[in-house]
């Protein structure tokens, strides 16, 4: 079967990216990581891509006169690889209207949205005292973690959990969920109606 090209955006260690690279080694998975983009040079995520023979690019906000011009440049860099969609895998920059108008972007978040959006979701869940949190796979829109939800998985908070211990358990679930969702999105035509994402 032919593989669906995707572009993956990273900012850090690239553990989510590695899960996608590993899964895409199986032709039946139906996904080709066509390129990996980073918001700064020298990330471990970039190194993982290069080790797998995947093209990489860097698009730094600081290299452009404005955030809007960075957004246009990022959209162009992504488009050069003609992806079916984009995966934001720990990409720590908010995507702007130029990128979102041209590309469907899938993201994961370490909480059960709409609870605990933003950069400190694990810390916020612990501070609030909930007994269950988890991870969400969603489409990216102009808001912060507000896009249509594709899938969610719960993770119980255990007595004595720290932010690090809880986050590590969430990451295990998050990686498996992302691999599954990206594969299904690639192999099937998905539709978005309002806030509902349907994968046949």
N, C-alpha and C positions, 0 to 999 in steps of 0.2 A: 504494500500500500504506500501511497505517496505521503510524505511527511509535511505537516503544516508548519511554516516558518513563524517563529516568534522572536521578539527582541526582549531581553531581560535587562532591567535597570537595577544597579546595585550601588551601595554606598560603603559597605563594610566587609565583613568576613565572607559573605556569599554562601552561607550554609543552605539557604533556600535554593540558590542557583545550583549548587552542587547536586542537590536532590533532583532537580530538573535535568541536569546533564546526565546523571546516572540513569534516570528513567528513559531518557531519549536514546540511550544506547540500544534499546530494544526496538526494532523496526515496527513492531505491533503497537507501540505506544503512540505513534503517529505525530510526533513533535520533533521539529528541528530547531535547536537554538541557533538562529542565524547570526546573532551578534549580541554582545553584552556591552551596555553603556554604563559609565560611572560619572559621578558628579565631581570627582577629584582623582588625580593620578595615584598610582601606588596602592590601590586597595587589594586585599586578599581575594576579593571577588574577581577582579581583573585577572589576577594570577591564575585562579582556578580556570577561567575561560581560556587563557592562553595555553595552559597545560593541556587542555582538551582540544586545542586547535581551532578555537572559535574566535572570529574577529572581534576586536574591542574598539571602543571609542570613548573619549573623555569630553564632557561638556561642562566646564566650570562656570558658575555664575559670575565669578570675578573677572572672567575674560571678556565680558560684554558690558556695554555702557548702561544697560538697564535689564531688569528682570524679564521684561517683555521680549527684548531681543534675544536673551538666553533661551526663552521658551520657544521662539520661532526656530532658532538654530537647533535645539534639541529635537523638535518635530521633524526638521529636515534630515538630521542625522539618523533618526529612527526610520524615516521613510526610505532612505537609501537601501534598506534591506527588505523592503516590501513585506513586512510582517502581517499576518492575519490579525494579530493582537499583540499587546505589550504586557509584560508582567513586571510589576514593581515589587522587587524582592528585597525589602529592606532599604529602599531608596528614600533618603531622608530629605528630599526637596519636594515642595508642593508643585505639582504640575499645573501649568497655566492654560489659558483658553486655546492657544494655538496648538499645543500638543493634544489636548483633549478633543478638539474639533476634528482632528485628523486621525486619531488612533483610539481604539478601544483599549482601556487599561484595566488590568486585573491586579488587585492588591490583597494582602492579608493583614490582619490586625489582631493583636494579642488580647482580645476581649470579645464578649458577646455584644456586638453593636445592636442597638444604639447606646448601650451602656459603655461608659469609659472610653470615649474617643480621645484622640490626641496622642502625644508622644510618651505619656507616662501611664499607660493603661494598666500595667501590672501593679505598679505602686498605688495607683488610685483604687484599684479593686481591693487590695489588702487594707488600705486605709479606711475604706468604707465599711469593711467588715462582712462582705458577701461571703457565702460559703461555696459558691460555684462561679467560675468565670470560664474562659475558653478562648476560642479563636474564630475569626470570621473571614471568609473570602468574599470580596465584594468588588463591584465595578467602581472605578474612580470617577467622581464628578467634581464640580467646582468647590464643594465644601470640604471640611476636614472629617474624613471617615463617614461620609453621609450617603455614599452611592448605594445603588441597589444591591441587596445581599444575595449571594449565590449559594453559599453553604456555611453552616456553623457547627462547631463541635465543642462540647462542654468539657471542662477540666475542673475537678474538685480541688478546693483549697484545703490543704491538710494542716493540722495543728503544728505550729512551729515553722510554717513556711516563711521564707524570706523572699524578697523580690527576686533574687537570683534563682533560688530553688524552684519557685513557681514558674518563672519565665522559662527555665530549662525544660520543664515538663510540658509547658504550652508549646514550645518550639518543636518538640517531637511530634505532637498532634498536628501542628501547623504545617510542617513539611509534608506529612502524608496527605493531608487535605489538599494542599496546593498541587501536589503531583497528580492526584486524582482529578481535581477540577480542571486543571490545564489540559490534561489528556482528553477529558470528555468534551471540553470546549473545542479542542482541535479536531476531534473526530466527528463531531456533529455540528449541525447548523443551530446555533442558539438564538433565541429571540428575547428581546427586552420590551415588556409592556408595562409602562409606568414604573413601579418599583419591583416588578416580578421578572426574574430571569428564568427562562425555561430552556432546559437542555433535554432533547429527546432521549 
